[in-house]
Amino acid sequence: MTNQGLACTCGAAAAYDGWSCSQRGEDASDHVLSLPMPEWSVDESSQQPFVRYRRMLRSRVEAVDDGWFVDRVGKLDAAVAGVDGHGFEITPYSEALIGGRSITIKDETNNVSGSHKARHTFGLMLHLLVRERRAGADADRPPLAIASCGNAAVAAAVVAAAERWPLTVYVPEVAEAAVVARLRELDATVEFCPRVDGEEGDPSYLRFREAVRAGAVPFGCQGPDNGYTIDGGRTLGYELAEQAPDIDRVYIQVGGGALAASVAQGLSIAGSSASLIAVQTEGCAPLARAWDRTAELGGLDEARRQRASVMWPWTPTPFSAATGILDDETYDWAAVTEAMAATGGHPVVVPEPAVAEACEVGRSATGINVSPTGSAGLAGLLCDDPPAEAKPAVLFTGAQR
């Protein structure tokens, strides 16, 4: 094991204790710390994903001591169960007949906190605990921060509450009352962030970035802010690869992009050749715009050097029933673009009526209480209409609250 940190896509090496590239914001380039792609390795004796796939987790590599790591995962998982009612286990998948075709559906709606997002935050907490162990028992715990209006915020708050680690959540003024109430039940500090005239981008994200610059740990689901967030997210791709090895394409809803980046990497590590098809709505589609601009610039290398020419905040104010994917920017756009290009995939932008229709159809066909955000990948599949012989998969990522 080495104390060295990850490398950024710009080529710079990061410090061991860094969460993001020190050059971020210093030039026009895109900056994301990238996790190595490990060899496929599964502990088939466990159904707890962070134990089953631990040899592929960066946090386990940095921990060195396998026994300590397995024990710490178990303690954190038990604490999460004490907060949320249950811990992590392999989530189910099924085949559903929708629109005359068989579709593999991976169901995350009953995962910790009601969505896939807790995979990211549980993975981040493991990194924090490994670093805390290295620093010693007397080390101060830095505050945690996240910008989110829904599932990611609740996921962060559940995991933070399990460790009694202070967390501030930056939310837009339109955040759902039920979400805010749950955050406060979990002892998270909630900061409402109104839009400011003349200020571009999500105000919640902007206030979150200010908190990080002041010393908070980025405890969310954006790769540029914390490259290690992909670590836990990959477990979803690992599970899907084991459960449905024959799929040839996967439709994934995209907001900030970490879900699609994580699953694509997990599938690739498992040896899957499934194409990544990234789905956004017509009310907020910065990734599809970036895909076109990347081609115009001659490829991803040049696009990364000219981030502002490829990825900038969506205007007017994003809108959709799929509120969880209304990120003003696709923060992990480059990783998702790279995965689409490598697998023969492409972006799909769905009209707003298709979002509600797909959610209704998905619920009816499966009996799963999925939200419009959680079923947006299905909307992309139905709009894309792949060949009859295709073997598609979609992710139902969040429950209707």
Solvent accessible surface area in square Angstrom, and as a share of the most:
residue,aa,sasa,rsa
1,M,107,0.48
2,T,66,0.38
3,N,86,0.44
4,Q,133,0.59
5,G,16,0.15
6,L,7,0.03
7,A,56,0.43
8,C,7,0.04
9,T,50,0.29
10,C,58,0.35
11,G,64,0.61
12,A,31,0.24
13,A,93,0.72
14,A,15,0.11
15,A,65,0.51
16,Y,37,0.14
17,D,99,0.51
18,G,18,0.17
19,W,35,0.12
20,S,33,0.21
21,C,7,0.04
22,S,93,0.60
23,Q,77,0.34
24,R,61,0.22
25,G,70,0.68
26,E,128,0.58
27,D,82,0.42
28,A,67,0.52
29,S,28,0.18
30,D,4,0.02
31,H,6,0.03
32,V,20,0.11
33,L,4,0.02
34,S,53,0.34
35,L,16,0.08
36,P,73,0.46
37,M,99,0.44
38,P,39,0.24
39,E,154,0.69
40,W,96,0.34
41,S,32,0.21
42,V,27,0.16
43,D,26,0.13
44,E,135,0.60
45,S,106,0.68
46,S,18,0.12
47,Q,105,0.47
48,Q,27,0.12
49,P,0,0.00
50,F,0,0.00
51,V,18,0.10
52,R,28,0.10
53,Y,1,0.01
54,R,22,0.08
55,R,110,0.40
56,M,4,0.02
57,L,2,0.01
58,R,36,0.13
59,S,1,0.01
60,R,44,0.16
61,V,67,0.39
62,E,2,0.01
63,A,7,0.06
64,V,84,0.48
65,D,64,0.33
66,D,47,0.24
67,G,50,0.48
68,W,55,0.19
69,F,1,0.00
70,V,49,0.28
71,D,74,0.38
72,R,46,0.17
73,V,0,0.00
74,G,38,0.37
75,K,121,0.51
76,L,0,0.00
77,D,21,0.11
78,A,67,0.52
79,A,34,0.26
80,V,0,0.00
81,A,33,0.26
82,G,71,0.68
83,V,47,0.27
84,D,36,0.18
85,G,66,0.63
86,H,77,0.34
87,G,15,0.15
88,F,8,0.04
89,E,114,0.51
90,I,35,0.18
91,T,9,0.05
92,P,82,0.52
93,Y,90,0.34
94,S,51,0.33
95,E,104,0.46
96,A,10,0.08
97,L,133,0.66
98,I,4,0.02
99,G,73,0.71
100,G,70,0.67
101,R,37,0.13
102,S,63,0.41
103,I,0,0.00
104,T,7,0.04
105,I,0,0.00
106,K,0,0.00
107,D,16,0.08
108,E,0,0.00
109,T,8,0.04
110,N,117,0.60
111,N,6,0.03
112,V,0,0.00
113,S,7,0.04
114,G,14,0.14
115,S,0,0.00
116,H,11,0.05
117,K,44,0.19
118,A,0,0.00
119,R,1,0.00
120,H,1,0.01
121,T,0,0.00
122,F,0,0.00
123,G,2,0.02
124,L,2,0.01
125,M,0,0.00
126,L,3,0.01
127,H,0,0.00
128,L,11,0.05
129,L,5,0.02
130,V,7,0.04
131,R,27,0.10
132,E,45,0.20
133,R,114,0.42
134,R,113,0.41
135,A,72,0.56
136,G,28,0.27
137,A,109,0.85
138,D,140,0.73
139,A,37,0.29
140,D,133,0.69
141,R,86,0.32
142,P,48,0.30
143,P,71,0.45
144,L,1,0.01
145,A,1,0.01
146,I,1,0.01
147,A,11,0.08
148,S,17,0.11
149,C,46,0.28
150,G,14,0.13
151,N,31,0.16
152,A,11,0.09
153,A,0,0.00
154,V,3,0.01
155,A,0,0.00
156,A,0,0.00
157,A,1,0.01
158,V,0,0.00
159,V,0,0.00
160,A,3,0.02
161,A,26,0.20
162,A,15,0.12
163,E,23,0.11
164,R,221,0.81
165,W,11,0.04
166,P,86,0.54
167,L,8,0.04
168,T,31,0.18
169,V,0,0.00
170,Y,32,0.12
171,V,0,0.00
172,P,26,0.17
173,E,110,0.49
174,V,130,0.75
175,A,15,0.12
176,E,95,0.42
177,A,86,0.67
178,A,64,0.50
179,V,4,0.02
180,V,11,0.06
181,A,51,0.39
182,R,70,0.25
183,L,0,0.00
184,R,134,0.49
185,E,120,0.54
186,L,15,0.07
187,D,129,0.67
188,A,10,0.08
189,T,71,0.41
190,V,20,0.11
191,E,77,0.34
192,F,90,0.38
193,C,5,0.03
194,P,65,0.41
195,R,120,0.44
196,V,78,0.45
197,D,145,0.75
198,G,88,0.85
199,E,61,0.27
200,E,127,0.57
201,G,12,0.11
202,D,33,0.17
203,P,3,0.02
204,S,1,0.01
205,Y,21,0.08
206,L,47,0.23
207,R,57,0.21
208,F,1,0.00
209,R,41,0.15
210,E,78,0.35
211,A,18,0.14
212,V,29,0.17
213,R,163,0.60
214,A,92,0.71
215,G,47,0.45
216,A,12,0.10
217,V,8,0.05
218,P,4,0.02
219,F,0,0.00
220,G,3,0.03
221,C,9,0.05
222,Q,17,0.08
223,G,0,0.00
224,P,3,0.02
225,D,3,0.02
226,N,1,0.01
227,G,1,0.01
228,Y,0,0.00
229,T,0,0.00
230,I,12,0.06
231,D,2,0.01
232,G,0,0.00
233,G,3,0.03
234,R,3,0.01
235,T,0,0.00
236,L,1,0.01
237,G,0,0.00
238,Y,0,0.00
239,E,1,0.00
240,L,0,0.00
241,A,12,0.09
242,E,64,0.29
243,Q,37,0.16
244,A,10,0.08
245,P,96,0.60
246,D,103,0.53
247,I,14,0.07
248,D,50,0.26
249,R,53,0.20
250,V,1,0.00
251,Y,0,0.00
252,I,0,0.00
253,Q,6,0.03
254,V,1,0.01
255,G,7,0.07
256,G,13,0.12
257,G,4,0.04
258,A,4,0.03
259,L,17,0.08
260,A,0,0.00
261,A,1,0.01
262,S,0,0.00
263,V,0,0.00
264,A,12,0.09
265,Q,43,0.19
266,G,0,0.00
267,L,6,0.03
268,S,62,0.40
269,I,19,0.10
270,A,29,0.22
271,G,66,0.63
272,S,29,0.18
273,S,104,0.67
274,A,6,0.05
275,S,21,0.13
276,L,3,0.01
277,I,2,0.01
278,A,1,0.01
279,V,0,0.00
280,Q,4,0.02
281,T,2,0.01
282,E,83,0.37
283,G,2,0.02
284,C,1,0.01
285,A,6,0.05
286,P,0,0.00
287,L,1,0.00
288,A,17,0.13
289,R,52,0.19
290,A,0,0.00
291,W,65,0.23
292,D,81,0.42
293,R,67,0.24
294,T,11,0.06
295,A,78,0.60
296,E,119,0.53
297,L,44,0.22
298,G,71,0.68
299,G,26,0.25
300,L,30,0.15
301,D,96,0.50
302,E,53,0.24
303,A,0,0.00
304,R,43,0.16
305,R,135,0.49
306,Q,62,0.28
307,R,48,0.18
308,A,78,0.60
309,S,37,0.24
310,V,0,0.00
311,M,2,0.01
312,W,91,0.32
313,P,19,0.12
314,W,50,0.17
315,T,99,0.57
316,P,109,0.69
317,T,83,0.48
318,P,14,0.09
319,F,113,0.47
320,S,16,0.10
321,A,50,0.39
322,A,0,0.00
323,T,67,0.39
324,G,38,0.37
325,I,11,0.06
326,L,36,0.18
327,D,32,0.16
328,D,5,0.03
329,E,28,0.13
330,T,0,0.00
331,Y,6,0.02
332,D,4,0.02
333,W,0,0.00
334,A,3,0.02
335,A,25,0.19
336,V,0,0.00
337,T,4,0.03
338,E,86,0.39
339,A,18,0.14
340,M,0,0.00
341,A,69,0.54
342,A,87,0.68
343,T,46,0.27
344,G,63,0.61
345,G,7,0.07
346,H,64,0.28
347,P,26,0.16
348,V,16,0.09
349,V,63,0.36
350,V,0,0.00
351,P,61,0.38
352,E,39,0.17
353,P,85,0.54
354,A,14,0.11
355,V,1,0.00
356,A,57,0.45
357,E,105,0.47
358,A,1,0.01
359,C,6,0.04
360,E,125,0.56
361,V,62,0.36
362,G,0,0.00
363,R,87,0.32
364,S,97,0.63
365,A,49,0.38
366,T,37,0.22
367,G,70,0.68
368,I,26,0.13
369,N,85,0.43
370,V,0,0.00
371,S,13,0.08
372,P,29,0.18
373,T,19,0.11
374,G,0,0.00
375,S,0,0.00
376,A,1,0.00
377,G,0,0.00
378,L,0,0.00
379,A,1,0.00
380,G,0,0.00
381,L,1,0.00
382,L,68,0.34
383,C,58,0.35
384,D,45,0.23
385,D,101,0.52
386,P,8,0.05
387,P,68,0.43
388,A,97,0.75
389,E,136,0.61
390,A,12,0.10
391,K,114,0.48
392,P,1,0.01
393,A,0,0.00
394,V,0,0.00
395,L,0,0.00
396,F,0,0.00
397,T,5,0.03
398,G,1,0.01
399,A,24,0.18
400,Q,78,0.35
401,R,119,0.43
